[in-house]
């Protein structure tokens, strides 16, 4: 299946064209084709064999010819043409937040910048800021982007780490003698980015298991291979990633899993508690003197310390041990509690799936509902819906719902919050919707706090999308006072979104905790645009668990009937609250 190969080639062509100063239209055409092809559920080779490349959305005749050329010859002349004359280091610069192809083109042409080190030099000596159209503020943003980029290279996004570890574990489960196996470390605690990919296992023959591990199909290099430990480098989207495997005795598996899951602060707290009780806890077990009294399972490790099992996501020494001692540990939300997804895009705007395909994917996950929230008219680059097109979509959803049993599509929108805080659709149109997600997509440094608060004064707004605006690997986000926004949301009865897209995870765990403390309801939406995107819900739930959210905090945990009733009552209550607030 060459979908990802071809998508990567088209993205590379787009990168090269940007650096060469080509038109935005051509660049966007290649970017769109790359995104569509990468997310196709069917191998591109099969589509080409059926002579249906032209039927793929976003793939015109020219793109189709280039795909056919690559499939026949293994090469693409356009890629060679686009890359000709461009230093390799310039392409890397496109990965830096706040730095676009036009600026790279200018820096290359005027200052001879060919790589990241050159860029740092022209920033340091002030010559970049003196270029036409630049200035100190833009350069400062580029410096922040470099910091984000370099930090991101040191950390692995949770989605990438989970994809790797699950594939390796699935492979290892076929190894003769393997008994128990689990991810460990910050990955198991569902941190938004992780430093290491660690796996813990037990089995009859450690040497044989490690040997099997080193022959994983995606391995590029074996770093170490012993009787109890192994390390390999595997292929990944962003380059090679290291995976470490440790084999431990069966009767120490629980203690080792607890120890290597961490966090360090949580483990220190447990060791202190054990010491108070005359016990010693380590990766080998819990001991009273020389006698080992626990260690086979994590549950018994916590039990001998007088504690219930503490979920991995809570193990950060933020009061979880103290609550556990008082038998007050919250029953945090679980993925099985989620009844639907409350922010989904379709082919009506810039999504890849039809409404029918979204229904099929949602029902396969056991969901009761999806909120279809395509972009509004101002977001032209995302094929935002005009009022007329939204009216047609409403009619289409109503028609489709008539044929569904035990499942419903909610009529929604991701309506833009405009520069003055007004919404991109009139109220008489929003009244026809079940679910209104209000979002900022432009003017990230222009009165964002005030715009969000003004939007929240509209009683038809259900939730505020990705409230900080961050992209973990690319940008810091809006200039926004989230404490002020959350306080107003609590006052006006507006929900806040936890966007489960892995590079957003927005709100983060700290602001989610604040929202919970002041009574703000949370909605979780994957913001999915592509095949399989609904499965990103687990990343959102992981963050919710790290924030100690319970089912009652999250709107997605309501059944379909409860949700419909709640949304109807909510609008009435919001009108009352807004009137009282003045």
C-alpha positions as CSV (number, residue, x, y, z in Angstrom):
1,X,0.0,0.0,0.0
2,X,1.8,3.1,-1.3
3,X,-0.7,5.7,0.0
4,X,1.7,7.2,2.5
5,X,4.6,7.2,0.1
6,X,2.7,9.2,-2.5
7,X,1.3,11.5,0.1
8,X,4.8,12.2,1.4
9,X,6.0,13.0,-2.2
10,X,3.2,15.5,-2.8
11,X,3.9,17.2,0.6
12,X,7.6,17.4,-0.4
13,X,6.7,19.0,-3.7
14,X,4.5,21.5,-1.9
15,X,7.4,22.3,0.5
16,X,9.7,22.9,-2.5
17,X,7.3,25.1,-4.3
18,X,6.8,27.3,-1.2
19,X,10.5,27.8,-0.8
20,X,10.7,28.7,-4.5
21,X,8.0,31.3,-4.1
22,X,5.4,29.5,-6.2
23,X,1.7,30.5,-6.0
24,X,-0.3,29.5,-3.0
25,X,-2.9,27.7,-5.2
26,X,-0.5,25.2,-6.6
27,X,0.9,24.5,-3.1
28,X,-2.5,24.0,-1.6
29,X,-3.5,21.6,-4.5
30,X,-0.5,19.3,-3.6
31,X,-1.2,19.6,0.1
32,X,-4.9,18.7,-0.3
33,X,-4.0,15.7,-2.6
34,X,-1.5,14.5,0.0
35,X,-4.0,14.6,2.8
36,X,-6.7,12.9,0.9
37,X,-4.4,10.1,-0.4
38,X,-2.9,9.4,3.0
39,X,-6.3,8.9,4.6
40,X,-7.8,6.7,1.8
41,X,-9.1,3.4,3.2
42,X,-8.3,1.6,-0.1
43,X,-4.8,1.1,-1.5
44,X,-4.0,3.7,-4.2
45,X,-2.7,0.9,-6.4
46,X,-6.2,-0.7,-6.5
47,X,-7.8,2.6,-7.4
48,X,-5.3,3.1,-10.2
49,X,-5.9,-0.4,-11.5
50,X,-9.6,0.4,-11.7
51,X,-8.7,3.7,-13.5
52,X,-10.6,5.7,-10.9
53,X,-7.8,8.0,-9.7
54,X,-9.8,11.0,-11.1
55,X,-12.7,10.1,-8.8
56,X,-10.6,10.8,-5.6
57,X,-11.7,14.2,-4.1
58,X,-8.9,16.7,-4.7
59,X,-7.1,14.6,-7.3
60,X,-7.4,16.2,-10.8
61,X,-6.0,14.9,-14.1
62,X,-2.5,16.3,-13.5
63,X,-2.2,14.8,-10.0
64,X,-3.6,11.5,-11.3
65,X,-1.0,11.3,-14.0
66,X,1.8,11.8,-11.5
67,X,0.4,9.0,-9.3
68,X,0.2,6.7,-12.3
69,X,3.8,7.6,-13.2
70,X,5.1,6.8,-9.7
71,X,3.2,3.5,-9.6
72,X,4.6,2.5,-13.0
73,X,8.2,3.7,-12.6
74,X,8.9,4.2,-8.9
75,X,9.8,7.9,-9.5
76,X,8.1,11.2,-10.2
77,X,9.8,13.8,-12.5
78,X,7.8,16.7,-10.8
79,X,9.5,15.9,-7.5
80,X,13.0,16.0,-9.1
81,X,12.1,19.3,-10.8
82,X,10.7,20.8,-7.6
83,X,13.7,19.9,-5.5
84,X,16.3,21.0,-8.0
85,X,18.5,23.7,-6.6
86,X,17.1,23.7,-3.1
87,X,19.5,22.9,-0.2
88,X,18.2,20.0,1.9
89,X,18.4,22.1,5.1
90,X,15.8,24.6,3.7
91,X,13.2,21.9,3.6
92,X,13.6,21.2,7.3
93,X,12.9,24.9,8.1
94,X,9.3,24.4,6.9
95,X,8.7,22.3,10.0
96,X,9.3,25.3,12.3
97,X,6.1,27.0,13.6
98,X,5.6,30.6,12.6
99,X,7.9,30.2,9.6
100,X,6.4,29.9,6.2
101,X,7.7,29.2,2.7
102,X,7.7,32.9,1.8
103,X,9.9,33.9,4.7
104,X,12.2,31.0,4.0
105,X,12.4,32.0,0.3
106,X,13.2,35.6,1.3
107,X,15.9,34.6,3.9
108,X,17.5,32.2,1.4
109,X,17.5,34.7,-1.5
110,X,18.6,37.8,0.5
111,X,20.7,36.3,3.3
112,X,21.9,33.0,2.0
113,X,20.1,31.0,4.7
114,X,20.5,27.3,3.9
115,X,19.7,25.5,7.2
116,X,18.6,26.0,10.8
117,X,22.1,27.1,12.0
118,X,22.1,29.8,9.3
119,X,18.7,30.9,10.4
120,X,19.8,31.2,14.0
121,X,22.7,33.3,12.9
122,X,20.7,35.8,10.9
123,X,18.3,36.1,13.9
124,X,21.1,36.7,16.3
125,X,22.8,39.4,14.2
126,X,19.5,41.2,13.4
127,X,19.7,40.9,9.6
128,X,16.5,38.8,9.4
129,X,14.5,41.5,11.2
130,X,15.8,44.1,8.8
131,X,14.4,42.3,5.7
132,X,11.4,43.9,4.0
133,X,8.1,42.9,5.8
134,X,9.8,41.3,8.8
135,X,10.5,43.3,11.9
136,X,11.3,42.4,15.5
137,X,7.9,41.0,16.4
138,X,7.8,38.5,13.5
139,X,11.4,37.4,14.3
140,X,10.5,36.9,18.0
141,X,7.7,34.6,16.9
142,X,10.1,32.7,14.7
143,X,12.4,32.3,17.7
144,X,9.6,30.9,19.7
145,X,8.8,28.5,16.8
146,X,12.4,27.3,16.8
147,X,12.2,26.5,20.5
148,X,8.9,24.6,20.0
149,X,10.4,22.7,17.0
150,X,13.6,21.7,18.8
151,X,11.6,20.7,21.9
152,X,9.3,18.6,19.8
153,X,12.2,16.7,18.3
154,X,13.1,15.6,21.8
155,X,9.6,14.3,22.6
156,X,7.3,11.8,20.9
157,X,3.6,12.7,20.4
158,X,1.3,10.4,22.3
159,X,-0.4,9.2,19.0
160,X,2.9,8.3,17.4
161,X,4.2,6.6,20.5
162,X,0.9,4.6,21.0
163,X,0.9,3.5,17.4
164,X,4.4,2.2,17.6
165,X,4.0,0.5,21.0
166,X,0.8,-1.2,20.1
167,X,2.3,-2.6,16.8
168,X,5.3,-3.9,18.7
169,X,3.2,-5.4,21.5
170,X,0.9,-7.1,18.9
171,X,4.0,-8.6,17.3
172,X,5.5,-9.7,20.7
173,X,2.3,-11.5,21.7
174,X,3.1,-14.0,19.0
175,X,6.5,-14.7,20.6
176,X,6.8,-18.2,22.1
177,X,6.7,-18.1,25.9
178,X,5.3,-14.5,26.3
179,X,2.9,-14.3,29.2
180,X,2.1,-10.8,30.2
181,X,3.0,-7.5,28.5
182,X,2.3,-3.8,28.8
183,X,3.6,-0.4,27.9
184,X,5.1,1.5,30.8
185,X,6.5,5.0,31.6
186,X,4.8,8.3,30.7
187,X,3.2,6.6,27.7
188,X,1.1,4.4,30.1
189,X,0.2,7.6,32.0
190,X,-1.0,9.1,28.8
191,X,1.2,12.2,28.8
192,X,0.6,14.3,25.7
193,X,4.2,13.8,24.6
194,X,6.6,11.1,25.9
195,X,10.4,10.8,26.1
196,X,10.7,7.0,25.9
197,X,8.8,4.0,24.6
198,X,9.1,1.3,27.2
199,X,7.6,-2.2,27.3
200,X,7.5,-4.6,30.2
201,X,6.9,-8.3,29.8
202,X,7.1,-11.7,31.5
203,X,7.9,-15.0,29.8
204,X,9.5,-18.4,30.1
205,X,12.6,-17.7,28.0
206,X,13.9,-14.1,28.2
207,X,16.7,-14.7,25.6
208,X,14.2,-16.1,23.1
209,X,11.7,-13.2,23.6
210,X,14.5,-10.6,23.2
211,X,15.7,-12.4,20.1
212,X,12.2,-12.3,18.7
213,X,11.9,-8.6,19.6
214,X,15.0,-7.8,17.6
215,X,13.5,-9.3,14.5
216,X,10.4,-7.0,14.6
217,X,9.6,-6.2,10.9
218,X,10.0,-2.4,11.4
219,X,13.4,-2.6,13.0
220,X,16.2,-0.5,11.5
221,X,18.9,-1.1,14.0
222,X,19.4,-3.3,17.1
223,X,21.0,-1.3,19.9
224,X,21.1,-4.0,22.6
225,X,20.0,-7.6,23.0
226,X,20.6,-9.5,26.3
227,X,18.7,-12.0,28.4
228,X,16.3,-9.5,30.1
229,X,16.7,-6.3,28.1
230,X,16.6,-5.3,24.5
231,X,16.6,-2.0,22.6
232,X,15.8,-1.4,18.9
233,X,15.2,1.5,16.5
234,X,12.1,1.3,14.5
235,X,10.7,3.1,11.5
236,X,8.3,5.9,12.4
237,X,6.6,8.9,10.6
238,X,9.1,11.4,12.1
239,X,12.2,9.2,11.7
240,X,13.6,6.4,13.8
241,X,12.3,5.9,17.4
242,X,13.8,3.8,20.1
243,X,11.8,1.0,21.8
244,X,13.0,-0.7,24.9
245,X,11.8,-4.1,26.2
246,X,12.5,-5.4,29.7
247,X,11.7,-9.0,30.8
248,X,10.9,-9.5,34.5
249,X,10.0,-12.5,36.7
250,X,6.4,-13.4,36.9
251,X,6.2,-12.8,40.6
252,X,7.6,-9.3,40.2
253,X,5.6,-8.2,37.2
254,X,3.1,-6.0,39.2
255,X,5.8,-4.3,41.2
256,X,8.0,-3.7,38.1
257,X,5.0,-2.3,36.1
258,X,4.1,0.0,39.0
259,X,7.8,1.1,39.3
260,X,8.5,1.7,35.6
261,X,5.1,3.4,35.0
262,X,6.0,6.1,37.5
263,X,5.9,9.0,37.9
264,X,9.0,9.5,40.0
265,X,7.2,11.8,42.4
266,X,4.3,9.2,42.8
267,X,6.8,6.4,43.5
268,X,8.7,8.5,46.1
269,X,5.3,9.0,47.9
270,X,4.7,5.3,47.9
271,X,8.2,4.5,49.2
272,X,7.6,7.0,52.0
273,X,4.3,5.4,52.8
274,X,5.8,1.9,52.8
275,X,8.6,3.0,55.1
276,X,6.0,4.3,57.6
277,X,4.5,0.8,57.7
278,X,7.8,-1.0,58.1
279,X,7.9,-2.1,54.5
280,X,10.2,-1.6,51.5
281,X,9.0,-1.2,48.0
282,X,11.0,-1.6,44.8
283,X,10.8,-2.9,41.2
284,X,11.1,-6.4,42.6
285,X,8.2,-6.3,45.0
286,X,7.1,-5.2,48.5
287,X,9.1,-6.6,51.3
288,X,8.7,-6.9,55.1
289,X,12.3,-7.5,56.1
290,X,13.5,-10.3,53.8
291,X,10.0,-11.6,53.1
292,X,8.3,-10.7,49.9
293,X,4.7,-10.0,50.5
294,X,3.5,-8.5,47.2
295,X,4.6,-7.9,43.7
296,X,2.8,-10.2,41.3
297,X,0.1,-7.6,40.4
298,X,-0.1,-3.8,40.7
299,X,-3.4,-4.2,42.7
300,X,-1.6,-6.2,45.5
301,X,1.2,-3.7,45.6
302,X,-1.3,-0.9,46.3
303,X,-3.4,-3.1,48.6
304,X,-0.5,-3.9,51.1
305,X,0.0,-0.2,51.4
306,X,-3.6,0.3,52.4
307,X,-4.6,1.8,49.0
308,X,-7.0,1.0,46.3
309,X,-5.6,0.6,42.8
310,X,-4.7,4.1,41.5
311,X,-5.1,4.5,37.7
312,X,-1.8,5.2,35.8
313,X,-3.1,8.5,34.5
314,X,-3.5,9.8,38.1
315,X,0.0,8.9,39.3
316,X,1.7,12.3,39.4
317,X,1.7,13.1,43.1
318,X,-1.1,15.7,42.9
319,X,-2.9,14.4,45.9
320,X,-4.0,11.0,44.6
321,X,-2.3,9.1,47.3
322,X,-3.9,11.1,50.1
323,X,-7.3,10.8,48.6
324,X,-6.8,7.0,48.2
325,X,-5.9,6.7,51.9
326,X,-9.1,8.5,52.7
327,X,-11.1,6.1,50.3
328,X,-12.1,9.2,48.3
329,X,-10.4,8.5,45.0
330,X,-12.7,9.6,42.2
331,X,-14.1,7.0,39.7
332,X,-12.5,8.8,36.7
333,X,-14.0,8.6,33.2
334,X,-13.3,5.6,31.0
335,X,-13.4,5.3,27.2
336,X,-16.3,2.9,27.5
337,X,-18.3,5.7,29.1
338,X,-18.3,7.7,25.9
339,X,-21.6,7.6,24.0
340,X,-20.7,9.8,21.0
341,X,-18.4,12.4,19.4
342,X,-19.3,16.0,19.6
343,X,-17.2,17.6,16.9
344,X,-16.9,15.9,13.5
345,X,-16.3,17.1,10.0
346,X,-17.7,15.6,6.8
347,X,-17.2,16.0,3.0
348,X,-19.6,19.0,3.2
349,X,-16.6,21.1,4.3
350,X,-13.1,19.7,4.4
351,X,-13.6,16.2,5.8
352,X,-13.0,13.1,3.8
353,X,-16.0,11.0,4.9
354,X,-19.6,11.2,3.8
355,X,-22.4,11.4,6.4
356,X,-23.2,7.8,5.8
357,X,-19.6,6.7,6.2
358,X,-19.3,8.7,9.5
359,X,-22.5,6.9,10.7
360,X,-20.9,3.5,9.9
361,X,-17.7,4.3,11.7
362,X,-19.5,5.6,14.7
363,X,-21.8,2.6,15.0
364,X,-18.8,0.3,14.8
365,X,-17.5,2.1,17.9
366,X,-20.8,1.5,19.7
367,X,-21.7,5.2,19.7
368,X,-25.3,6.5,19.9
369,X,-24.6,9.9,18.2
370,X,-22.3,12.2,16.3
371,X,-22.4,16.0,16.1
372,X,-21.7,17.0,12.5
373,X,-19.9,20.3,12.9
374,X,-18.6,21.4,9.5
375,X,-16.9,24.8,9.1
376,X,-18.9,28.0,8.5
377,X,-18.7,30.4,5.5
378,X,-15.8,32.6,6.5
379,X,-13.4,29.6,6.5
380,X,-13.1,29.5,2.8
381,X,-9.8,27.5,2.8
382,X,-11.8,24.7,4.4
383,X,-14.8,24.9,2.1
384,X,-16.9,26.4,4.8
385,X,-20.6,26.1,4.3
386,X,-22.7,29.1,3.2
387,X,-26.1,29.5,5.0
388,X,-27.7,27.9,2.0
389,X,-25.5,24.9,2.0
390,X,-26.0,24.5,5.8
391,X,-29.7,24.5,5.2
392,X,-29.3,21.7,2.7
393,X,-27.1,19.8,5.1
394,X,-29.7,20.1,7.8
395,X,-32.3,18.6,5.4
396,X,-29.9,15.8,4.5
397,X,-29.2,14.9,8.1
398,X,-32.9,14.9,8.9
399,X,-33.5,12.6,5.9
400,X,-30.7,10.2,7.0
401,X,-31.8,10.2,10.6
402,X,-35.2,8.8,9.6
403,X,-33.5,5.6,8.5
404,X,-31.4,5.2,11.6
405,X,-32.4,3.2,14.7
406,X,-30.6,3.7,18.1
407,X,-28.3,6.3,16.5
408,X,-28.7,9.9,15.5
409,X,-26.6,12.5,13.7
410,X,-26.8,15.8,15.6
411,X,-27.2,18.9,13.4
412,X,-24.3,21.2,14.2
413,X,-21.7,23.6,13.1
414,X,-18.2,24.8,13.9
415,X,-19.1,28.5,13.5
416,X,-16.4,31.0,13.4
417,X,-16.1,33.8,16.0
418,X,-15.4,36.8,13.9
419,X,-13.1,39.8,14.6
420,X,-15.8,41.6,16.6
421,X,-16.9,38.6,18.5
422,X,-20.1,38.0,16.5
423,X,-20.8,34.7,14.9
424,X,-20.4,33.7,11.3
425,X,-24.1,32.5,11.0
426,X,-27.3,34.4,11.9
427,X,-29.2,33.3,15.0
428,X,-32.2,32.2,13.0
429,X,-30.0,29.6,11.3
430,X,-28.3,28.5,14.5
431,X,-31.7,28.0,16.1
432,X,-32.2,25.1,13.7
433,X,-29.2,23.2,15.0
434,X,-28.8,20.8,17.9
435,X,-25.2,21.7,18.7
436,X,-23.2,24.8,18.1
437,X,-19.4,24.8,18.4
438,X,-17.9,28.3,18.3
439,X,-14.3,28.6,17.2
440,X,-11.5,31.1,16.4
441,X,-9.5,30.3,13.3
442,X,-7.9,33.7,12.6
443,X,-6.6,36.8,14.5
444,X,-4.9,34.7,17.2
445,X,-3.5,37.9,18.8
446,X,-6.5,40.2,18.4
447,X,-8.7,40.5,21.4
448,X,-9.2,36.7,21.6
449,X,-10.5,36.7,25.3
450,X,-13.0,39.4,24.6
451,X,-14.2,37.7,21.4
452,X,-14.7,34.4,23.1
453,X,-16.6,36.0,26.0
454,X,-18.9,37.9,23.5
455,X,-19.6,34.7,21.7
456,X,-20.5,33.0,25.0
457,X,-23.2,35.6,25.5
458,X,-25.1,34.1,22.6
459,X,-27.4,31.5,24.2
460,X,-27.2,29.3,21.1
461,X,-23.5,28.5,21.6
462,X,-23.1,25.1,23.2
463,X,-19.3,24.9,23.5
464,X,-16.1,26.8,22.7
465,X,-13.7,24.7,20.4
466,X,-10.0,24.2,21.2
467,X,-10.0,27.1,23.6
468,X,-6.2,27.7,23.8
469,X,-5.7,27.3,20.0
470,X,-2.4,25.5,20.5
471,X,-0.9,22.8,18.3
472,X,1.6,20.9,20.5
473,X,4.2,20.4,17.7
474,X,3.7,23.8,15.9
475,X,2.4,26.7,17.9
476,X,1.7,28.1,21.4
477,X,-1.8,29.2,20.6
478,X,-3.9,32.3,21.0
479,X,-3.1,35.2,23.2
480,X,-6.0,34.4,25.6
481,X,-6.8,34.6,29.3
482,X,-8.2,31.2,29.9
483,X,-8.8,31.8,33.5
484,X,-11.1,34.6,32.6
485,X,-12.8,32.6,29.8
486,X,-13.4,29.6,32.1
487,X,-14.9,31.9,34.8
488,X,-17.3,33.4,32.3
489,X,-18.2,30.0,31.0
490,X,-19.1,28.9,34.5
491,X,-21.2,32.0,35.0
492,X,-23.1,31.7,31.6
493,X,-23.4,27.9,31.5
494,X,-21.2,27.4,28.4
495,X,-19.3,24.2,27.9
496,X,-15.6,24.0,27.0
497,X,-14.3,21.6,24.5
498,X,-11.5,19.1,25.1
499,X,-10.4,18.6,21.5
500,X,-9.1,15.1,21.2
501,X,-7.0,15.6,18.0
502,X,-3.6,14.4,19.2
503,X,-1.7,17.5,18.3
504,X,-4.2,19.8,20.1
505,X,-5.4,18.0,23.3
506,X,-6.9,21.3,24.1
507,X,-7.9,22.1,26.9
508,X,-4.9,20.6,28.6
509,X,-5.2,18.7,31.9
510,X,-4.5,21.7,34.1
511,X,-7.2,23.9,32.6
512,X,-9.6,20.9,32.6
513,X,-9.0,20.5,36.3
514,X,-9.8,24.2,36.8
515,X,-13.0,23.8,34.7
516,X,-14.1,20.9,36.8
517,X,-13.5,22.8,40.0
518,X,-15.7,25.7,39.0
519,X,-18.4,23.6,37.4
520,X,-17.8,24.0,33.7
521,X,-19.1,21.1,31.6
522,X,-16.7,19.5,29.1
523,X,-17.5,18.3,25.6
524,X,-15.0,16.0,23.8
525,X,-14.7,16.1,20.1
526,X,-12.1,14.5,17.9
527,X,-12.4,17.3,15.3
528,X,-11.9,14.4,12.9
529,X,-11.5,15.0,9.1
530,X,-10.4,11.6,8.0
531,X,-10.8,7.8,8.1
532,X,-10.2,6.4,11.5
533,X,-10.2,9.8,13.1
534,X,-13.0,9.0,15.5
535,X,-10.6,6.6,17.3
536,X,-8.7,9.7,18.5
537,X,-11.3,9.9,21.3
538,X,-9.0,7.8,23.4
539,X,-6.4,10.6,23.5
540,X,-9.1,13.0,24.7
541,X,-10.2,10.5,27.3
542,X,-6.6,10.0,28.4
543,X,-6.2,13.7,29.1
544,X,-9.6,13.8,30.9
545,X,-8.4,10.9,33.1
546,X,-5.2,12.9,33.9
547,X,-7.4,15.8,34.9
548,X,-9.4,13.4,37.2
549,X,-12.7,14.1,35.3
550,X,-15.6,11.9,36.1
551,X,-18.6,10.9,33.8
552,X,-20.7,13.7,35.3
553,X,-18.2,16.3,34.0
554,X,-18.5,15.3,30.4
555,X,-21.4,15.8,28.1
556,X,-20.4,12.8,25.9
557,X,-21.2,10.4,28.7
558,X,-24.9,11.2,28.4
559,X,-27.1,8.7,26.5
560,X,-28.7,10.0,23.3
561,X,-32.1,10.7,25.0
562,X,-30.4,12.3,28.0
563,X,-28.3,14.5,25.7
564,X,-31.2,15.7,23.6
565,X,-33.1,16.6,26.8
566,X,-30.1,18.3,28.3
567,X,-29.4,20.4,25.1
568,X,-33.0,21.6,25.0
569,X,-33.0,22.5,28.7
570,X,-29.6,24.1,28.4
571,X,-30.7,26.7,25.9
572,X,-33.5,27.8,28.1
573,X,-31.2,28.0,31.1
574,X,-28.5,29.8,29.2
575,X,-31.0,32.5,28.2
576,X,-31.9,33.0,31.8
577,X,-28.2,33.1,32.9
578,X,-27.3,35.6,30.2
579,X,-30.2,37.8,31.1
580,X,-29.2,37.7,34.7
581,X,-25.6,38.5,33.8
582,X,-26.7,41.6,31.9
